[in-house]
Amino acid sequence: MNYIGSKNKLSSFLKKSIHGVVGKDLKDKTFCDIFAGTGAVARSFKTQVKGVISNDLEFYAFVLNKNYIENHKEIKGAENYINILNKLLPKEGFIYKNYCLGGGTGRQYFSDENGLKIDTIRLKIKQWKDKREIGDDLYYFLLASLLESADKVANTASVYGAYLKHLKKSAQKSLILKPAMFELNDNDHQVFNEDGNTLIKKIEGDILYLDPPYNQRQYGANYHLLNTIAKYDDFIPKGKTGLREYNRSQYCKKSEVAESFENLIKDAQFKHIFLSYNNEGLMSSKVIKNIMQKYGKYDLTTTEYQRFKADSNRFNKTNKTTEYLHILEKQ
């Protein structure tokens, strides 16, 4: 998935840095990713650690992590369910009626064909779940597969804050439901859908990885349509872009971010804490250092990487940004 803040490109840097502090043998360690997003970082540690705790406030992210992190054993018959869903006859539903031109709203997040297919697949998954024909593991596997497949044919410039006036090439392709494959292992993992500052008081472990929002962009607004597909609830979409009510993170508010961050560090029952943040974030490196060093031994490492493409054309912006990894050994 093309995702703001994704750490896919930084995974080798993060793993090398974390291994350098904690060691390479993590089989007895619990790893927590409390702002997990699509779960890229948590996934990279899933098979190395005793267990992963993954969390995100956004429901679409919760669905993805329920599949990629919590699912860890083979799901028998999963491929057959994918095949059934791909062969269903189209049926009108919420997405077609509200986010496709054929629905009459003027919105064009998906082609009519793909909007109908998203509805058809989502309704069938819901039917199976409501009738208890599938368990949670298969439910989240199928739902994650739909989110990933729908995102590939979305008519947007990477995020869902707006749709494009004309269907781009990838949005003209027919949606094909492809399985969202997850790594198998013998360990149990936990996935939550809570505010990170609330959850931190209820969990403990060894390695805490933090990747909060850096700026004022709210993920709930930028990915509102993924939440709508995931929840498939009934509401009245608002405005030109069809927004739903969405979570507003305190980490996106300059007046609240430092206090929220310090509370998180203070309440964390983890020895090793790693914070990803970049040079354009709401908190300066000085502010972060001053907060973290109150609670133990502080260190910092950096790397440069390519900017997320939705940002690359903004006025007076460079193509690269600096990623900071703030490190705390809590005492």
C-alpha positions in Angstrom: 0.0 0.0 0.0 1.2 3.5 -0.9 1.2 5.0 2.5 2.3 8.3 4.1 5.0 7.6 6.7 5.6 4.0 5.6 8.9 2.7 6.9 9.3 0.1 4.2 12.3 1.9 2.7 13.8 2.4 6.1 13.3 -1.1 7.4 17.0 -2.1 7.1 18.1 1.1 8.8 15.7 0.6 11.7 16.6 -3.1 12.1 20.3 -2.4 12.1 19.9 0.4 14.6 17.7 -1.6 16.9 19.9 -4.7 16.7 22.9 -2.4 17.5 21.3 -1.4 20.8 19.4 -4.4 21.9 21.3 -7.2 20.2 20.4 -9.5 17.3 19.0 -12.3 19.4 15.4 -11.1 20.1 13.7 -14.5 20.6 12.9 -13.7 24.2 11.8 -10.1 23.6 8.4 -8.5 23.2 8.3 -5.8 20.5 5.6 -3.2 20.5 4.7 -0.9 17.6 2.1 1.5 19.1 1.6 3.7 16.0 1.7 0.7 13.6 0.0 2.1 10.4 0.2 -0.7 7.8 2.4 -2.7 10.1 5.6 -2.5 8.1 8.0 -2.3 11.0 6.1 -4.8 13.2 6.1 -7.2 10.3 9.8 -7.0 9.9 10.3 -8.2 13.6 7.4 -10.7 13.7 9.4 -13.8 13.2 12.4 -12.6 15.3 10.7 -11.9 18.6 8.7 -13.8 21.3 5.7 -11.7 20.5 4.5 -8.5 18.8 2.1 -5.9 20.3 0.7 -3.8 17.4 -1.7 -0.9 17.7 -3.2 1.9 15.7 -6.1 4.3 16.3 -7.3 4.0 12.7 -9.6 1.0 12.0 -8.2 0.2 8.5 -4.8 -0.1 10.1 -6.2 -2.3 12.8 -7.6 -4.6 10.1 -4.3 -4.8 8.3 -2.4 -5.6 11.5 -5.0 -8.2 12.5 -4.0 -10.0 9.3 -0.3 -9.3 8.9 0.6 -9.5 12.6 -2.0 -11.5 14.6 -2.6 -14.1 11.9 0.4 -16.4 12.1 -1.0 -19.9 11.3 -2.1 -21.2 7.9 -5.8 -20.6 7.1 -7.2 -23.6 5.4 -9.3 -22.9 2.3 -8.4 -19.2 2.2 -7.5 -19.4 -1.6 -11.0 -20.8 -2.3 -12.7 -17.9 -0.6 -10.6 -15.5 -2.6 -11.7 -17.3 -5.8 -15.4 -17.2 -4.8 -15.2 -13.4 -4.1 -13.6 -12.7 -7.5 -16.4 -14.5 -9.3 -19.4 -12.8 -7.7 -21.9 -10.9 -9.8 -21.8 -7.1 -9.1 -24.1 -5.6 -6.6 -24.7 -1.9 -5.7 -23.7 -0.8 -2.3 -22.4 2.1 -0.2 -19.1 2.7 -2.1 -20.7 2.7 -5.6 -23.6 5.0 -4.4 -21.3 7.5 -2.7 -17.8 7.4 -4.2 -18.3 6.5 -7.9 -19.7 8.7 -10.8 -22.5 6.2 -11.4 -23.8 6.8 -7.9 -24.7 10.4 -8.9 -22.7 12.2 -6.2 -20.0 13.5 -8.7 -17.3 11.7 -6.7 -14.9 9.5 -8.6 -12.6 7.6 -6.1 -13.2 4.4 -8.1 -14.4 3.5 -11.5 -18.1 2.3 -11.5 -16.9 -1.2 -12.2 -14.5 -1.3 -9.3 -16.9 0.5 -6.9 -19.5 -2.2 -7.6 -16.9 -4.9 -7.1 -15.7 -3.5 -3.7 -19.3 -3.4 -2.5 -20.0 -6.9 -3.8 -17.0 -8.4 -2.0 -17.4 -6.4 1.2 -21.1 -7.4 1.5 -20.2 -11.1 1.0 -17.5 -11.0 3.6 -20.0 -9.3 6.0 -22.6 -12.0 5.3 -20.1 -14.8 6.0 -19.0 -13.2 9.2 -22.6 -12.4 10.4 -23.6 -16.0 9.7 -20.4 -17.2 11.5 -19.3 -19.1 8.4 -15.8 -17.7 8.8 -13.7 -17.0 11.9 -11.8 -13.9 12.8 -8.6 -15.1 11.2 -10.2 -15.5 7.8 -12.4 -12.5 8.2 -9.4 -10.1 8.7 -7.4 -11.9 6.0 -10.2 -11.3 3.4 -10.8 -7.8 4.6 -7.1 -6.9 4.5 -7.0 -8.4 1.0 -9.9 -6.2 -0.1 -8.3 -3.0 1.4 -5.0 -3.7 -0.4 -6.6 -4.6 -3.7 -9.0 -1.6 -3.6 -6.1 0.8 -2.9 -4.3 -0.4 -6.0 -7.2 0.9 -8.2 -8.1 4.0 -6.3 -8.4 7.2 -8.4 -6.3 9.3 -6.1 -2.8 10.9 -5.9 -1.7 8.4 -3.2 -4.1 9.6 -0.4 -7.8 9.9 -0.1 -8.0 13.6 0.7 -9.2 14.2 -2.8 -10.0 12.2 -6.0 -8.7 12.9 -9.5 -10.9 14.6 -12.1 -10.2 11.8 -14.7 -9.6 8.2 -14.1 -5.8 7.5 -14.1 -4.4 4.4 -15.8 -4.2 2.3 -12.7 -7.8 3.2 -11.7 -9.0 2.0 -15.1 -7.8 -1.5 -14.4 -10.3 -4.0 -13.1 -10.0 -4.8 -9.4 -8.8 -8.3 -8.8 -8.9 -9.5 -5.2 -5.4 -10.7 -4.3 -4.5 -12.5 -1.0 -2.8 -10.3 1.6 -0.2 -13.0 2.6 1.2 -12.9 6.1 4.2 -14.6 7.6 3.7 -17.9 9.5 5.3 -18.6 12.9 4.6 -20.3 16.2 4.3 -17.2 18.4 1.1 -15.4 19.5 0.8 -11.7 18.8 -1.6 -9.0 20.0 -3.3 -6.2 17.9 -5.2 -3.3 19.4 -7.3 -0.4 18.1 -6.8 2.2 20.8 -5.3 5.6 21.5 -1.6 4.9 22.1 -1.4 7.0 25.2 -4.2 5.0 26.7 -2.9 1.6 25.7 0.7 2.3 27.0 -0.6 2.1 30.6 -1.9 -1.4 30.1 1.0 -3.2 28.4 4.7 -3.9 29.0 7.5 -5.4 27.1 11.1 -5.0 26.0 11.3 -2.9 22.8 8.9 0.0 22.1 8.9 1.5 18.7 7.2 4.8 18.2 6.3 6.3 14.8 3.6 8.9 15.6 2.3 11.4 13.0 4.9 14.1 12.4 2.8 17.0 11.2 -0.8 18.4 11.1 -2.1 15.9 8.5 -4.7 13.7 10.1 -4.5 10.1 8.9 -8.3 9.7 9.6 -8.9 12.3 6.9 -6.3 11.2 4.4 -7.4 7.5 4.5 -11.1 8.0 5.3 -12.3 5.8 2.5 -10.2 2.8 3.7 -11.9 3.2 7.1 -15.3 3.3 5.3 -14.5 0.1 3.4 -13.2 -1.6 6.5 -16.1 -0.6 8.8 -18.8 -0.6 6.1 -21.2 1.3 8.3 -24.0 3.7 7.4 -23.4 7.4 7.5 -23.9 10.5 5.4 -20.7 11.4 3.6 -19.8 15.1 4.0 -18.7 17.6 1.4 -17.1 17.2 -2.0 -14.8 14.4 -0.9 -17.4 12.5 1.1 -15.6 12.6 4.4 -16.8 10.7 7.5 -16.2 11.6 11.1 -12.6 10.9 11.9 -10.1 10.6 14.8 -8.0 13.7 15.5 -4.6 12.8 16.9 -3.0 15.0 19.5 0.3 14.2 17.8 -0.9 16.4 14.9 -1.5 19.4 17.1 1.5 21.6 17.8 0.0 22.8 21.1 -0.5 19.2 22.4 2.2 17.0 20.9 5.1 17.6 23.3 2.9 17.0 26.4 1.3 13.9 24.8 4.8 12.5 23.9 6.2 13.0 27.3 3.2 11.3 28.9 3.8 8.3 26.6 7.5 8.1 27.5 6.7 8.5 31.2 4.1 5.7 31.2 6.0 3.3 29.0 7.0 0.0 30.8 9.7 -0.8 28.2 13.5 -0.7 28.7 14.3 0.2 25.1 12.4 3.0 23.3 13.0 4.0 19.7 11.3 7.1 18.2 11.2 7.7 14.4 10.7 11.4 13.6 11.9 13.6 10.7 13.4 17.0 10.4 10.1 18.6 9.4 8.0 17.4 12.4 6.1 19.5 14.9 8.6 18.7 17.6 12.2 19.7 17.2 15.0 17.3 17.9 15.9 19.5 20.9 12.5 19.2 22.4 12.5 15.4 21.9 16.0 15.1 23.4 15.0 17.2 26.4 12.0 15.0 27.1 13.6 11.6 26.6 16.8 12.2 28.5 14.7 12.9 31.6 13.9 9.2 31.7 17.2 7.5 31.0 20.2 7.3 28.6 19.5 9.1 25.3 21.1 8.6 21.9 20.4 9.6 18.3 21.1 8.3 14.8 20.0 9.6 11.4 19.6 8.7 7.7 18.4 10.4 4.6 15.6 8.9 2.4 13.3 9.8 -0.5 10.3 11.9 0.3 6.8 10.3 0.1 5.7 11.0 -3.5 2.5 12.9 -2.5 4.8 15.5 -0.9 7.5 15.7 -3.5 5.8 18.4 -5.7 5.0 20.8 -2.9 6.4 24.3 -3.2 10.0 24.8 -2.0 10.4 21.2 -0.9 13.4 19.0 -1.5 13.1 15.4 -2.7 14.8 14.0 0.3 14.2 14.3 4.0 16.2 13.3 7.1 14.9 10.6 9.4 15.9 10.7 13.0 15.8 7.7 15.2 15.8 8.9 18.8 16.9 6.1 21.2 16.2 5.8 25.0 17.4 3.2 27.4 14.8 3.8 30.1 16.0 3.8 33.7 
